[in-house]
Amino acid sequence: MRTPLLLSILILLSTACRSLGPTYRAVDTRSGKTTDLERMADELSQEDVVFVGEYHDNDVGHELELALIQKLHQRRPDLVVSMEMFERDVQNILDLYLAGAVDEETFLARARPWPNYPEHYRPVVEWAKKAGVAVLAANCPRPIAGRVSQEGRWSISGDPWAARRIDAGPGAYHDKFVGLMGDHAAEMGAKVEDFFAAQCTKDDTMAESIAAVLAAGGEHPPLVVHLCGAFHSDESLGTVERLAARVPKAAIGVVTMVDSADRTRELSDKERSLADFVWVVPPME
């Protein structure tokens, strides 16, 4: 069995030695031209919030996230990492771990990390710990979203771990969600609205969490980089539109990824509409 120290060394070495260049292509969707992480960071560092929409299981995508965060931090030392993958009620233990007040075993036992935490999110958290960067546990606890899906959004009214205001009305995001459900939406009937409300509970809670960080920064808010599943941020819907409603003056940039065996192909108009920058990454086998 590998020791935690040895595992940390191997992660650092693999990150340092692997060249991402041949494994992905970055596209500036406004021009349609290929770009790179340096130019992305130059532009995105001017924003107030950068959403990075991910495929949760894509190895290259996760490596790109960390590389972009590091380059943004070089330009904006005030950076805060915000994560869908941690829920509001574990913020305290997350803070204690980042401060070195508890060990990793205690942190993991109490923070409810996702199953793919070791390979995909631990590198970000460990980098933040070493760099002294704050990490925001932005999401609502899963049982809360589960209750909404079963009993409706009014069942969580006043819950401190969920957003105070939840928008689950009609619109492009609603239509996109129902479309994703496919035939199941028709089978569920009116119940699909509760499932949409559960999705919006996550979006609104993450947006409210980010808005609070911006507000706490006063006239000089930090750069918040929010990691989330691409559905939460693609087309500037989901969490993005809910943050914009809360902080209309916020400058927001969106990055996403699409997987393709052919990283050289031109993006479709639909793919270019997803975000300001798109990473074309290899599909997972």
Rosetta blueprint (number, residue, H / E / L):
1 M L
2 R L
3 T L
4 P H
5 L H
6 L H
7 L H
8 S H
9 I H
10 L H
11 I H
12 L H
13 L H
14 S H
15 T H
16 A H
17 C H
18 R L
19 S L
20 L L
21 G H
22 P H
23 T H
24 Y L
25 R E
26 A E
27 V E
28 D E
29 T L
30 R L
31 S L
32 G L
33 K E
34 T E
35 T E
36 D L
37 L H
38 E H
39 R H
40 M H
41 A H
42 D H
43 E H
44 L H
45 S L
46 Q L
47 E L
48 D L
49 V E
50 V E
51 F E
52 V E
53 G E
54 E E
55 Y L
56 H L
57 D L
58 N L
59 D H
60 V H
61 G H
62 H H
63 E H
64 L H
65 E H
66 L H
67 A H
68 L H
69 I H
70 Q H
71 K H
72 L H
73 H H
74 Q H
75 R H
76 R L
77 P L
78 D L
79 L L
80 V E
81 V E
82 S E
83 M E
84 E E
85 M E
86 F E
87 E E
88 R H
89 D H
90 V H
91 Q H
92 N H
93 I H
94 L H
95 D H
96 L H
97 Y H
98 L H
99 A L
100 G L
101 A L
102 V L
103 D L
104 E H
105 E H
106 T H
107 F H
108 L H
109 A H
110 R H
111 A H
112 R L
113 P L
114 W L
115 P L
116 N L
117 Y H
118 P H
119 E H
120 H H
121 Y H
122 R H
123 P H
124 V H
125 V H
126 E H
127 W H
128 A H
129 K H
130 K H
131 A H
132 G L
133 V L
134 A L
135 V E
136 L E
137 A E
138 A E
139 N E
140 C L
141 P L
142 R H
143 P H
144 I H
145 A H
146 G H
147 R H
148 V H
149 S H
150 Q H
151 E H
152 G L
153 R H
154 W H
155 S H
156 I H
157 S L
158 G L
159 D L
160 P L
161 W L
162 A L
163 A L
164 R L
165 R L
166 I L
167 D L
168 A L
169 G L
170 P L
171 G L
172 A H
173 Y H
174 H H
175 D H
176 K H
177 F H
178 V H
179 G H
180 L H
181 M H
182 G L
183 D H
184 H H
185 A H
186 A H
187 E H
188 M H
189 G H
190 A H
191 K H
192 V H
193 E H
194 D H
195 F H
196 F H
197 A H
198 A H
199 Q H
200 C H
201 T H
202 K H
203 D H
204 D H
205 T H
206 M H
207 A H
208 E H
209 S H
210 I H
211 A H
212 A H
213 V H
214 L H
215 A H
216 A H
217 G L
218 G L
219 E L
220 H L
221 P L
222 P L
223 L L
224 V E
225 V E
226 H E
227 L E
228 C E
229 G E
230 A H
231 F H
232 H H
233 S L
234 D H
235 E H
236 S H
237 L L
238 G L
239 T H
240 V H
241 E H
242 R H
243 L H
244 A H
245 A H
246 R H
247 V L
248 P L
249 K L
250 A L
251 A L
252 I E
253 G E
254 V E
255 V E
256 T E
257 M E
258 V E
259 D E
260 S L
261 A L
262 D L
263 R L
264 T L
265 R L
266 E L
267 L L
268 S L
269 D H
270 K H
271 E H
272 R H
273 S L
274 L L
275 A L
276 D L
277 F E
278 V E
279 W E
280 V E
281 V E
282 P L
283 P L
284 M L
285 E L
